[in-house]
Amino acid sequence: MKFKLIIALVEDAKTDIVLDAARAAGATGATVITSVRGEGLKQKKSFLGLTVAGQRDMALFLVEEHRATDIMETIADAGSFCEEPGSGVVFQIDIEDAIGLESQVAALRNVLKEDEL
């Protein structure tokens, strides 16, 4: 079974919405790293040398490759990434090997069999 790592950088207010949407689309779990920081095209405004910016979270999803695109598009829709500039970004990368996913692989095999029927 092949996997993709989906990485979503999300406004912290939308993290739970994105996690719920990803799970509904087939993600079997996630890891969330809180309080990450980044910059886009425009630098954030500062006040007395302190940057004024909302917090972001990084959500990591290890998903079966055939479901990755659907999950990624669902995340983007849930987070309004295309409608609201600066609201988030999501991308995927290939995973060569993964260890420790036995219970998830068993569940994914059952789901993939159902999809084939």
C-alpha positions as CSV (number, residue, x, y, z in Angstrom):
1,M,0.0,0.0,0.0
2,K,1.4,3.4,-1.0
3,F,0.9,6.6,1.1
4,K,1.0,10.4,0.6
5,L,1.6,12.9,3.3
6,I,-0.8,15.8,3.1
7,I,0.4,18.9,4.9
8,A,-2.2,21.7,5.6
9,L,-1.2,25.0,7.0
10,V,-4.5,26.3,8.6
11,E,-5.7,29.3,10.5
12,D,-6.1,28.0,14.1
13,A,-9.7,28.9,14.2
14,K,-10.4,26.5,11.3
15,T,-8.2,23.6,12.4
16,D,-11.1,21.5,13.9
17,I,-13.3,22.2,10.8
18,V,-10.4,21.0,8.5
19,L,-9.7,17.9,10.7
20,D,-13.4,16.9,10.7
21,A,-13.7,17.4,6.9
22,A,-10.5,15.3,6.3
23,R,-11.8,12.5,8.4
24,A,-15.1,12.5,6.6
25,A,-13.2,12.3,3.3
26,G,-11.3,9.2,4.4
27,A,-8.3,10.4,6.5
28,T,-7.8,7.9,9.4
29,G,-6.0,10.3,11.7
30,A,-3.9,13.5,11.9
31,T,-1.0,15.1,13.8
32,V,-1.4,18.8,14.6
33,I,1.5,21.1,15.3
34,T,0.3,24.3,16.9
35,S,1.5,27.9,16.6
36,V,3.5,27.7,13.4
37,R,4.3,31.0,11.7
38,G,4.8,32.0,8.1
39,E,4.6,34.8,5.6
40,G,3.0,35.1,2.2
41,L,3.4,37.8,-0.5
42,K,2.8,40.6,1.9
43,Q,4.7,41.0,5.2
44,K,2.5,41.1,8.2
45,K,2.0,44.5,9.9
46,S,3.9,45.2,13.0
47,F,3.3,47.4,16.0
48,L,6.2,48.6,18.1
49,G,8.4,45.9,16.5
50,L,5.9,43.1,17.3
51,T,4.3,41.3,14.4
52,V,0.5,41.3,14.4
53,A,-0.6,37.9,12.9
54,G,-3.1,35.2,13.6
55,Q,-1.8,31.8,14.8
56,R,-1.6,28.9,12.3
57,D,-1.6,25.2,12.8
58,M,0.1,22.5,10.7
59,A,-2.0,19.4,10.2
60,L,-0.2,16.3,8.9
61,F,-2.3,13.5,7.4
62,L,-0.7,10.2,6.2
63,V,-3.3,8.8,3.7
64,E,-3.6,6.1,1.1
65,E,-2.5,7.5,-2.2
66,H,-5.8,6.8,-4.1
67,R,-7.7,9.0,-1.6
68,A,-5.1,11.8,-1.3
69,T,-6.5,14.1,-3.9
70,D,-10.1,13.9,-2.6
71,I,-8.9,14.5,0.9
72,M,-6.7,17.4,-0.1
73,E,-9.6,19.1,-2.1
74,T,-11.9,18.6,0.9
75,I,-9.4,20.2,3.2
76,A,-9.1,23.2,0.9
77,D,-12.9,23.6,0.6
78,A,-13.4,23.3,4.4
79,G,-10.7,25.9,5.1
80,S,-11.9,28.2,2.3
81,F,-8.3,28.3,1.0
82,C,-9.2,29.5,-2.5
83,E,-11.9,32.0,-1.4
84,E,-10.0,33.8,1.3
85,P,-6.4,34.9,0.6
86,G,-4.1,33.9,3.4
87,S,-6.5,31.4,5.0
88,G,-4.3,28.4,4.3
89,V,-2.5,26.1,2.0
90,V,-2.4,22.4,1.5
91,F,0.0,20.1,-0.4
92,Q,1.0,16.5,-0.6
93,I,4.3,14.6,-0.9
94,D,5.1,11.0,-1.6
95,I,6.0,8.6,1.2
96,E,8.5,5.9,0.5
97,D,8.1,3.8,3.6
98,A,5.9,3.9,6.8
99,I,6.0,1.8,9.9
100,G,3.4,1.6,12.7
101,L,0.3,1.8,10.6
102,E,-0.9,-1.8,10.9
103,S,-4.4,-1.0,12.3
104,Q,-5.0,1.8,9.8
105,V,-3.8,-0.4,6.9
106,A,-6.3,-3.1,7.9
107,A,-9.1,-0.5,8.0
108,L,-8.0,1.0,4.7
109,R,-8.0,-2.4,3.0
110,N,-11.6,-2.9,4.0
111,V,-12.6,0.5,2.7
112,L,-10.8,0.0,-0.6
113,K,-12.5,-3.4,-1.1
114,E,-15.9,-1.7,-0.5
115,D,-15.0,1.0,-3.1
116,E,-14.3,-1.7,-5.7
117,L,-17.7,-3.2,-5.2
